[in-house]
């Protein structure tokens, strides 16, 4: 037997938005005075070699830290040349786009496996979560609890406990993200609820009919719809400070 010891990491994994936010802060201190406009998202993405969603998360985190102000159809303007280092570590969770990227890699496969292995009991549980979503939406409320349960039941249907833990963690990681919570407060949820409910219904019907490909496609469509809504809502968003 090998005597190699596995060492636990000394610190939590670095979050993409926090890494880039610190790089932008260094750029501000080196080149930008208060009131100056930062380069556009596309240019910043090229400069730092990351995606535009990561730049979006970084700018939103800096806005919450009081370092920049993001103005609709105008860009990000410097409010302060210090302060981010103290605030950024206190922002709970990963960025929502980073989390969604992980979900897009994993959950379509979970849906496909669920279509192949779901039991009648699990199909009934999925149907119950859909009914609960409809009730919550009819009452003008968010359906976070049944939404969460829907995704976890899908993972349970794979028969793989590791996937259940991963799915649960990814879903919680999105909802518990401070940046997600801030964006969510200004999202017109009444517009998105019918779309996201229809997404869940499409996933359910594909699983119910044992169509793995359709289930995977429906899940990817759902996660893409969430990402698009998040991009739209976070464009030029004025959020609160942390």
C-alpha positions, 0 to 999 in steps of 0.5 A: 500500500502506498505511503503517500499522504494526501494533504488538504488545501490550506485555504479555500479555492480562489474565486474567479471574480475575486482574482479578477476584481483584485487585478482590476483594483491594481489597474485602478490604483496604477492608472485611473483616478476617481471619476474616470471610466474603466475600459469596456467589459470586452476590453477588460476580458481581453486584458485579463484573459477571462470571459465577459461573465467573469468580468461582469462578476468582478465589476459587480463585486467591486461595485458592492465594495464601493470601488466602482459604479456601473452605469447603464449603457455607459460603463464602470466608473471609479468611486474609490481607489482602495477598500476592495481588499477588505470587502471582497473576502466577505462576499459569500459564495462563488460568482453566479456565472462561475457556478452556472458554468459548473452546473452546465458541465454536470447537470445535463448529464445528471438529467440524461442518467435520470431519464434512464434510471428514474423509478416510478416513485422518483417520477412522482416526486418530480411531478409533486415538485412541479405542482409545488412550483406552480402553486408558489408562482400562482401566489406570486412567490419564488419557488426555491424550495421545490426548485431545489428539490426538483434538481436533487431528485433528478440527481437521486434518480441517477443512483449515484450519491456523489452526484446528489452531493454535487448537485445539492452543492451547486444549487445551494452555491447559486442561491447563497452567492452574495452576487446572485442575491444582489442581482436577484433583487432587481430581476423581473421575476414575474417575467422569468417564472413562466420560462423557468417553469416551462424549462422544468416541465420539459426536463420532467417530460423527457425523463418521464419518457425515458429520453436521455438526449432530450432530458440533457438538452432541456436541462442545458436550455434551462441553465442557459436561460438562467445565464441569459437572464442573469446577463440581462439583469446585471447589465449596468445594474446599480447594486447596494454596497456590501 
